[in-house]
Amino acid sequence: MYTQIWSKYLPIIKILLKRSASGNQTLELNRIDFERAGSGRKAGYKFLIELNAARTVNVLSGIPLAKDLADVMLADVNIKEILLKGNYEIGLNTRFQLSIKNVTPADVSTDEAV
């Protein structure tokens, strides 16, 4: 249902995933795109996708908006390559702001070598 909309944002999401290594990223989405495609809810949508090495950790089956985003990202070879290298949290708040956090744990072995 939302696949076409997420595909439109995919190039920007890819850039933000790369930038998330240096800090949290936020993308303002067009609310009208989603309201037209969805059930007409005006209240907004909210979700959190947890990705660990390009696999979703949490269950998204009850949230079509989140499931479609995860499917579109994992179908893109370049984005999947980025996601394989770390752990990410991708969330949407009710103001249609998509947040991307790189939550990959720090490499402990380099800290011990010092």
Secondary structure, DSSP 8 states (H G I E B T S, - for coil): --HHHHHHHHHHHHHHHHHGGGS-EEEE--HHHHHHHTT--SS---EEEEEETTEE-S--TT-HHHHHHHHHHHHSHHHHHHHHTSEEEEEE-TT-EEEEEE-----HHHHHH-
